[in-house]
Amino acid sequence: MAPIVYRSKTDQLLMVWTGSGAGGYTTGVARSTSGNLAGPWEQQSEPIYVGGGHAMLVHRFDGQPMITLHAPNNSPLTRQRIFEVEDLGETLRVKNR
């Protein structure tokens, strides 16, 4: 659900997407091993966020990547959450959660 592609600082093509996991919505990252949209895609073993999903990646005016998603997965407590993202080149890491 809700995939978004992102070109990392090391020119890796990453896809952030939401699926279901033990904690409800889970946001993961896959990397295109060919570097193009056709893939093939390799799913990373660890999600970047558990308990929230339908993420979007944006950049602040200073260039800092940010992720916005909805969490927690308990209605009526679900709210938009915004976190800084660390671009590690091969993957992304959500900061300050």
Rosetta constraint file for C-alpha pairs under 8 A:
AtomPair CA 1 CA 17 HARMONIC 6.02 0.50
AtomPair CA 1 CA 18 HARMONIC 5.13 0.50
AtomPair CA 1 CA 19 HARMONIC 6.27 0.50
AtomPair CA 1 CA 54 HARMONIC 6.88 0.50
AtomPair CA 2 CA 17 HARMONIC 5.72 0.50
AtomPair CA 2 CA 18 HARMONIC 6.30 0.50
AtomPair CA 2 CA 54 HARMONIC 5.39 0.50
AtomPair CA 2 CA 55 HARMONIC 7.01 0.50
AtomPair CA 3 CA 15 HARMONIC 6.36 0.50
AtomPair CA 3 CA 16 HARMONIC 5.56 0.50
AtomPair CA 3 CA 17 HARMONIC 4.28 0.50
AtomPair CA 3 CA 18 HARMONIC 7.03 0.50
AtomPair CA 3 CA 54 HARMONIC 7.91 0.50
AtomPair CA 3 CA 55 HARMONIC 7.92 0.50
AtomPair CA 4 CA 15 HARMONIC 5.53 0.50
AtomPair CA 4 CA 16 HARMONIC 5.33 0.50
AtomPair CA 4 CA 17 HARMONIC 6.51 0.50
AtomPair CA 4 CA 55 HARMONIC 7.92 0.50
AtomPair CA 4 CA 56 HARMONIC 6.74 0.50
AtomPair CA 4 CA 57 HARMONIC 7.42 0.50
AtomPair CA 5 CA 13 HARMONIC 6.86 0.50
AtomPair CA 5 CA 14 HARMONIC 5.57 0.50
AtomPair CA 5 CA 15 HARMONIC 4.32 0.50
AtomPair CA 5 CA 16 HARMONIC 6.32 0.50
AtomPair CA 6 CA 13 HARMONIC 5.89 0.50
AtomPair CA 6 CA 14 HARMONIC 5.12 0.50
AtomPair CA 6 CA 15 HARMONIC 6.16 0.50
AtomPair CA 6 CA 16 HARMONIC 7.69 0.50
AtomPair CA 6 CA 57 HARMONIC 7.86 0.50
AtomPair CA 7 CA 11 HARMONIC 5.58 0.50
AtomPair CA 7 CA 12 HARMONIC 5.59 0.50
AtomPair CA 7 CA 13 HARMONIC 4.70 0.50
AtomPair CA 7 CA 14 HARMONIC 6.15 0.50
AtomPair CA 8 CA 12 HARMONIC 5.12 0.50
AtomPair CA 8 CA 13 HARMONIC 6.43 0.50
AtomPair CA 8 CA 14 HARMONIC 7.02 0.50
AtomPair CA 8 CA 87 HARMONIC 6.41 0.50
AtomPair CA 8 CA 88 HARMONIC 7.77 0.50
AtomPair CA 8 CA 89 HARMONIC 5.38 0.50
AtomPair CA 8 CA 90 HARMONIC 7.30 0.50
AtomPair CA 8 CA 91 HARMONIC 7.75 0.50
AtomPair CA 9 CA 87 HARMONIC 6.72 0.50
AtomPair CA 9 CA 88 HARMONIC 7.70 0.50
AtomPair CA 9 CA 89 HARMONIC 5.43 0.50
AtomPair CA 10 CA 89 HARMONIC 4.92 0.50
AtomPair CA 10 CA 90 HARMONIC 7.36 0.50
AtomPair CA 11 CA 35 HARMONIC 7.89 0.50
AtomPair CA 11 CA 89 HARMONIC 7.50 0.50
AtomPair CA 12 CA 31 HARMONIC 7.07 0.50
AtomPair CA 12 CA 32 HARMONIC 7.30 0.50
AtomPair CA 12 CA 35 HARMONIC 6.09 0.50
AtomPair CA 12 CA 89 HARMONIC 6.74 0.50
AtomPair CA 12 CA 90 HARMONIC 6.42 0.50
AtomPair CA 13 CA 31 HARMONIC 5.87 0.50
AtomPair CA 13 CA 32 HARMONIC 5.54 0.50
AtomPair CA 13 CA 35 HARMONIC 5.38 0.50
AtomPair CA 13 CA 36 HARMONIC 6.72 0.50
AtomPair CA 13 CA 37 HARMONIC 7.72 0.50
AtomPair CA 14 CA 29 HARMONIC 6.57 0.50
AtomPair CA 14 CA 30 HARMONIC 5.69 0.50
AtomPair CA 14 CA 31 HARMONIC 4.52 0.50
AtomPair CA 14 CA 32 HARMONIC 6.33 0.50
AtomPair CA 14 CA 91 HARMONIC 7.21 0.50
AtomPair CA 15 CA 29 HARMONIC 5.50 0.50
AtomPair CA 15 CA 30 HARMONIC 5.11 0.50
AtomPair CA 15 CA 31 HARMONIC 6.27 0.50
AtomPair CA 15 CA 32 HARMONIC 7.90 0.50
AtomPair CA 16 CA 27 HARMONIC 6.84 0.50
AtomPair CA 16 CA 28 HARMONIC 5.73 0.50
AtomPair CA 16 CA 29 HARMONIC 4.65 0.50
AtomPair CA 16 CA 30 HARMONIC 6.65 0.50
AtomPair CA 16 CA 55 HARMONIC 7.38 0.50
AtomPair CA 17 CA 27 HARMONIC 5.60 0.50
AtomPair CA 17 CA 28 HARMONIC 5.57 0.50
AtomPair CA 17 CA 29 HARMONIC 6.46 0.50
AtomPair CA 17 CA 53 HARMONIC 7.86 0.50
AtomPair CA 17 CA 54 HARMONIC 7.10 0.50
AtomPair CA 17 CA 55 HARMONIC 7.02 0.50
AtomPair CA 18 CA 25 HARMONIC 6.44 0.50
AtomPair CA 18 CA 26 HARMONIC 5.51 0.50
AtomPair CA 18 CA 27 HARMONIC 4.43 0.50
AtomPair CA 18 CA 28 HARMONIC 6.26 0.50
AtomPair CA 18 CA 53 HARMONIC 5.39 0.50
AtomPair CA 18 CA 54 HARMONIC 5.78 0.50
AtomPair CA 18 CA 55 HARMONIC 7.26 0.50
AtomPair CA 19 CA 25 HARMONIC 5.75 0.50
AtomPair CA 19 CA 26 HARMONIC 5.40 0.50
AtomPair CA 19 CA 27 HARMONIC 6.48 0.50
AtomPair CA 19 CA 28 HARMONIC 7.67 0.50
AtomPair CA 19 CA 53 HARMONIC 7.74 0.50
AtomPair CA 20 CA 24 HARMONIC 5.41 0.50
AtomPair CA 20 CA 25 HARMONIC 4.78 0.50
AtomPair CA 20 CA 26 HARMONIC 5.64 0.50
AtomPair CA 21 CA 25 HARMONIC 6.10 0.50
AtomPair CA 21 CA 26 HARMONIC 5.66 0.50
AtomPair CA 21 CA 50 HARMONIC 7.78 0.50
AtomPair CA 23 CA 50 HARMONIC 5.98 0.50
AtomPair CA 23 CA 51 HARMONIC 5.26 0.50
AtomPair CA 24 CA 50 HARMONIC 7.36 0.50
AtomPair CA 24 CA 51 HARMONIC 5.54 0.50
AtomPair CA 24 CA 52 HARMONIC 7.39 0.50
AtomPair CA 24 CA 73 HARMONIC 6.63 0.50
AtomPair CA 25 CA 50 HARMONIC 6.58 0.50
AtomPair CA 25 CA 51 HARMONIC 5.26 0.50
AtomPair CA 25 CA 52 HARMONIC 5.08 0.50
AtomPair CA 25 CA 53 HARMONIC 5.33 0.50
AtomPair CA 25 CA 73 HARMONIC 6.97 0.50
AtomPair CA 26 CA 47 HARMONIC 6.67 0.50
AtomPair CA 26 CA 48 HARMONIC 7.97 0.50
AtomPair CA 26 CA 49 HARMONIC 5.91 0.50
AtomPair CA 26 CA 50 HARMONIC 4.52 0.50
AtomPair CA 26 CA 51 HARMONIC 5.71 0.50
AtomPair CA 26 CA 52 HARMONIC 5.80 0.50
AtomPair CA 26 CA 53 HARMONIC 5.85 0.50
AtomPair CA 27 CA 47 HARMONIC 5.69 0.50
AtomPair CA 27 CA 48 HARMONIC 5.86 0.50
AtomPair CA 27 CA 49 HARMONIC 5.08 0.50
AtomPair CA 27 CA 50 HARMONIC 6.32 0.50
AtomPair CA 27 CA 52 HARMONIC 6.82 0.50
AtomPair CA 27 CA 53 HARMONIC 5.52 0.50
AtomPair CA 27 CA 54 HARMONIC 7.62 0.50
AtomPair CA 27 CA 55 HARMONIC 7.29 0.50
AtomPair CA 28 CA 43 HARMONIC 7.79 0.50
AtomPair CA 28 CA 44 HARMONIC 7.18 0.50
AtomPair CA 28 CA 46 HARMONIC 7.09 0.50
AtomPair CA 28 CA 47 HARMONIC 4.25 0.50
AtomPair CA 28 CA 48 HARMONIC 5.49 0.50
AtomPair CA 28 CA 49 HARMONIC 7.01 0.50
AtomPair CA 29 CA 43 HARMONIC 6.29 0.50
AtomPair CA 29 CA 44 HARMONIC 5.80 0.50
AtomPair CA 29 CA 47 HARMONIC 6.70 0.50
AtomPair CA 29 CA 48 HARMONIC 7.09 0.50
AtomPair CA 29 CA 91 HARMONIC 7.06 0.50
AtomPair CA 29 CA 92 HARMONIC 7.57 0.50
AtomPair CA 30 CA 41 HARMONIC 6.03 0.50
AtomPair CA 30 CA 42 HARMONIC 5.28 0.50
AtomPair CA 30 CA 43 HARMONIC 4.15 0.50
AtomPair CA 30 CA 44 HARMONIC 5.53 0.50
AtomPair CA 31 CA 35 HARMONIC 7.95 0.50
AtomPair CA 31 CA 41 HARMONIC 5.41 0.50
AtomPair CA 31 CA 42 HARMONIC 5.23 0.50
AtomPair CA 31 CA 43 HARMONIC 6.52 0.50
AtomPair CA 31 CA 44 HARMONIC 7.43 0.50
AtomPair CA 31 CA 90 HARMONIC 7.67 0.50
AtomPair CA 31 CA 91 HARMONIC 7.74 0.50
AtomPair CA 32 CA 36 HARMONIC 6.30 0.50
AtomPair CA 32 CA 37 HARMONIC 7.01 0.50
AtomPair CA 32 CA 38 HARMONIC 7.94 0.50
AtomPair CA 32 CA 39 HARMONIC 4.87 0.50
AtomPair CA 32 CA 40 HARMONIC 5.66 0.50
AtomPair CA 32 CA 41 HARMONIC 4.36 0.50
AtomPair CA 32 CA 42 HARMONIC 6.29 0.50
AtomPair CA 33 CA 39 HARMONIC 6.25 0.50
AtomPair CA 33 CA 40 HARMONIC 5.83 0.50
AtomPair CA 33 CA 41 HARMONIC 5.99 0.50
AtomPair CA 33 CA 42 HARMONIC 6.70 0.50
AtomPair CA 34 CA 38 HARMONIC 7.99 0.50
AtomPair CA 34 CA 39 HARMONIC 5.66 0.50
AtomPair CA 34 CA 40 HARMONIC 6.44 0.50
AtomPair CA 35 CA 39 HARMONIC 6.97 0.50
AtomPair CA 48 CA 92 HARMONIC 7.20 0.50
AtomPair CA 48 CA 93 HARMONIC 5.99 0.50
AtomPair CA 48 CA 94 HARMONIC 6.17 0.50
AtomPair CA 49 CA 53 HARMONIC 7.78 0.50
AtomPair CA 49 CA 94 HARMONIC 7.14 0.50
AtomPair CA 51 CA 71 HARMONIC 6.17 0.50
AtomPair CA 51 CA 72 HARMONIC 5.59 0.50
AtomPair CA 51 CA 73 HARMONIC 6.00 0.50
AtomPair CA 52 CA 69 HARMONIC 6.32 0.50
AtomPair CA 52 CA 70 HARMONIC 5.34 0.50
AtomPair CA 52 CA 71 HARMONIC 4.32 0.50
AtomPair CA 52 CA 72 HARMONIC 5.62 0.50
AtomPair CA 52 CA 73 HARMONIC 6.16 0.50
AtomPair CA 53 CA 69 HARMONIC 5.31 0.50
AtomPair CA 53 CA 70 HARMONIC 5.61 0.50
AtomPair CA 53 CA 71 HARMONIC 6.93 0.50
AtomPair CA 54 CA 69 HARMONIC 5.58 0.50
AtomPair CA 54 CA 70 HARMONIC 6.71 0.50
AtomPair CA 55 CA 67 HARMONIC 6.41 0.50
AtomPair CA 55 CA 68 HARMONIC 5.44 0.50
AtomPair CA 55 CA 69 HARMONIC 4.32 0.50
AtomPair CA 55 CA 70 HARMONIC 7.40 0.50
AtomPair CA 56 CA 67 HARMONIC 5.66 0.50
AtomPair CA 56 CA 68 HARMONIC 5.36 0.50
AtomPair CA 56 CA 69 HARMONIC 6.57 0.50
AtomPair CA 57 CA 65 HARMONIC 6.87 0.50
AtomPair CA 57 CA 66 HARMONIC 5.69 0.50
AtomPair CA 57 CA 67 HARMONIC 4.64 0.50
AtomPair CA 57 CA 68 HARMONIC 6.57 0.50
AtomPair CA 58 CA 65 HARMONIC 5.81 0.50
AtomPair CA 58 CA 66 HARMONIC 5.25 0.50
AtomPair CA 58 CA 67 HARMONIC 6.35 0.50
AtomPair CA 58 CA 68 HARMONIC 7.90 0.50
AtomPair CA 59 CA 63 HARMONIC 5.34 0.50
AtomPair CA 59 CA 64 HARMONIC 5.38 0.50
AtomPair CA 59 CA 65 HARMONIC 4.38 0.50
AtomPair CA 59 CA 66 HARMONIC 5.67 0.50
AtomPair CA 60 CA 64 HARMONIC 5.27 0.50
AtomPair CA 60 CA 65 HARMONIC 6.45 0.50
AtomPair CA 60 CA 66 HARMONIC 7.03 0.50
AtomPair CA 64 CA 84 HARMONIC 7.17 0.50
AtomPair CA 64 CA 85 HARMONIC 7.57 0.50
AtomPair CA 65 CA 84 HARMONIC 6.17 0.50
AtomPair CA 65 CA 85 HARMONIC 5.39 0.50
AtomPair CA 65 CA 86 HARMONIC 7.21 0.50
AtomPair CA 65 CA 87 HARMONIC 7.72 0.50
AtomPair CA 66 CA 82 HARMONIC 6.82 0.50
AtomPair CA 66 CA 83 HARMONIC 5.62 0.50
AtomPair CA 66 CA 84 HARMONIC 4.48 0.50
AtomPair CA 66 CA 85 HARMONIC 5.14 0.50
AtomPair CA 67 CA 82 HARMONIC 5.69 0.50
AtomPair CA 67 CA 83 HARMONIC 5.41 0.50
AtomPair CA 67 CA 84 HARMONIC 6.35 0.50
AtomPair CA 67 CA 85 HARMONIC 6.34 0.50
AtomPair CA 67 CA 94 HARMONIC 7.61 0.50
AtomPair CA 68 CA 80 HARMONIC 6.71 0.50
AtomPair CA 68 CA 81 HARMONIC 5.53 0.50
AtomPair CA 68 CA 82 HARMONIC 4.41 0.50
AtomPair CA 68 CA 83 HARMONIC 6.54 0.50
AtomPair CA 69 CA 80 HARMONIC 5.66 0.50
AtomPair CA 69 CA 81 HARMONIC 5.45 0.50
AtomPair CA 69 CA 82 HARMONIC 6.72 0.50
AtomPair CA 70 CA 78 HARMONIC 6.16 0.50
AtomPair CA 70 CA 79 HARMONIC 5.36 0.50
AtomPair CA 70 CA 80 HARMONIC 4.53 0.50
AtomPair CA 70 CA 81 HARMONIC 5.82 0.50
AtomPair CA 71 CA 77 HARMONIC 7.87 0.50
AtomPair CA 71 CA 78 HARMONIC 5.04 0.50
AtomPair CA 71 CA 79 HARMONIC 5.58 0.50
AtomPair CA 71 CA 80 HARMONIC 6.49 0.50
AtomPair CA 71 CA 81 HARMONIC 6.52 0.50
AtomPair CA 72 CA 77 HARMONIC 6.63 0.50
AtomPair CA 72 CA 78 HARMONIC 5.08 0.50
AtomPair CA 72 CA 79 HARMONIC 7.04 0.50
AtomPair CA 73 CA 77 HARMONIC 7.55 0.50
AtomPair CA 73 CA 78 HARMONIC 5.87 0.50
AtomPair CA 74 CA 78 HARMONIC 5.83 0.50
AtomPair CA 83 CA 94 HARMONIC 6.47 0.50
AtomPair CA 83 CA 95 HARMONIC 6.19 0.50
AtomPair CA 83 CA 96 HARMONIC 6.54 0.50
AtomPair CA 83 CA 97 HARMONIC 6.81 0.50
AtomPair CA 84 CA 94 HARMONIC 6.18 0.50
AtomPair CA 84 CA 95 HARMONIC 5.35 0.50
AtomPair CA 84 CA 96 HARMONIC 7.11 0.50
AtomPair CA 85 CA 92 HARMONIC 6.51 0.50
AtomPair CA 85 CA 93 HARMONIC 5.57 0.50
AtomPair CA 85 CA 94 HARMONIC 4.66 0.50
AtomPair CA 85 CA 95 HARMONIC 5.68 0.50
AtomPair CA 86 CA 92 HARMONIC 5.66 0.50
AtomPair CA 86 CA 93 HARMONIC 5.01 0.50
AtomPair CA 86 CA 94 HARMONIC 6.36 0.50
AtomPair CA 86 CA 95 HARMONIC 6.75 0.50
AtomPair CA 87 CA 91 HARMONIC 6.53 0.50
AtomPair CA 87 CA 92 HARMONIC 4.89 0.50
AtomPair CA 87 CA 93 HARMONIC 6.70 0.50
AtomPair CA 88 CA 92 HARMONIC 5.61 0.50
AtomPair CA 88 CA 93 HARMONIC 7.19 0.50
